[in-house]
């Protein structure tokens, strides 16, 4: 019985050693390879640049505001400043009368962020 217990424990520890040694036990949401900061910035810019501003709904006392964006037959509403997941990690930094300045942080290892200006009128 002790021999069986020792064999099972050895198999478990051996499996843990192999998995951690090969990098099989990792966060499934983290890409396998590390992207450079420039690649991350390029991908984020591609993500946001496909969207176009289409309109703003605002009541007279400014208690309700909704931005509408459009991309490839898909409409996106941003209500009360809550950004839909499709635009993650972008956030609205500033909303001007003629443009929206968007802001996204890169991975912690980059310690940088990306800004993009979306014109409201073309």
N, C-alpha and C positions, 0 to 999 in steps of 0.2 A: 504494500500500500504506500509506504514511504517512497519507494522507488518511482511509483506512478506519479506521486505528487511532485517529486523532484524533476521528473521529465516534463511534466506540464509547466512547471515554473520556468524551466530552462527554455522551453518553446516560446512561452510568453515573452521572456526577457530578450530572447534572440529575435523574435518578431519585432519588438519595440526598437531594438538596436538597428535592425535592417531598415525599418521604416524611417527612422529619424536620420539614418546615414544616407539614405537615398533621397531624402526630401519629400517623401510621400505624405507625411503628416504635416499639413500646412493649411493655411487659411484658403478656402476654395474661392474667395472673392479677390484674392491677390494674384495678379498675373504671374506666370511661371518665371518670366524674365523681367528684369527691371528696365523700364523705359527711361531714356534720358529726359532731362527737364525740357529740352527743346521738343522732343517727340510728344511729351505730355501737353505742352502748350499748343503745338500744332493740332493735335487731336481735339483739344478743347475748343480751339477757334473754329475748326471744321464743324463741330457740333452746334455752335451757336450761330454761325454765319448762314446756315440754311434757313433760319427763321427771319421773317419779315414782319415789321409792325403793320397792323391793319386797322387798329382803332383803339379808342379810349372811351369808356363809359364812366361818367362821373356825374353825381347829382349836385345840385346847386350849393348845398352846405358842406360838400366834400367829405361826407361821412361814408360814402361808398365809391369805390374806384375799381375798375376792371380794365385790364389791358388785354388786347387780342393780338395774337401772333398767328402766322400762317406759314406752312411749309409742306410741299408735296401733297396737296389735298387733305391736310390735317390742320385743324384749328386747335389753338391752345389758349385757354383763358387763365389769366393771372389775377386772382381776386384777393384783395386785402394784403398784397405783397407776398402771398404764399406761392412759391415757385413749384410747379409740378415736377415730379421725379424725372420726367424726360429731359429736363434741363439741368439736372444735378451735375456738377456742384456749382453751377452759375447762380449768382444772386444779383439783384438790382442794386447797384451802388448809389446811383443818382438818376432821378427822372427830371429832365429839363423840358422846356416847351418844344424843342426841336430835336431832342435825342435822348436815348437811354444809355447810360454807362453801366455795363455789366462787369462783374468781378467774379473771378474763380481762383481759388487757391490750388496750387499744385501739391503733390505729395510732400509730406513733412521733410523728406530728405532734400528737397529742392529749396525750401525756404523762400519761394517766390510766389508771385501771383500773376494772373493774366487779366488785362483789361481789354474790353472791346466796346466800341461805340456804335450803337444801332441808330441810324437816322430815322426820325419819325415822318419826315416828308421827303419824297424823292423828286 
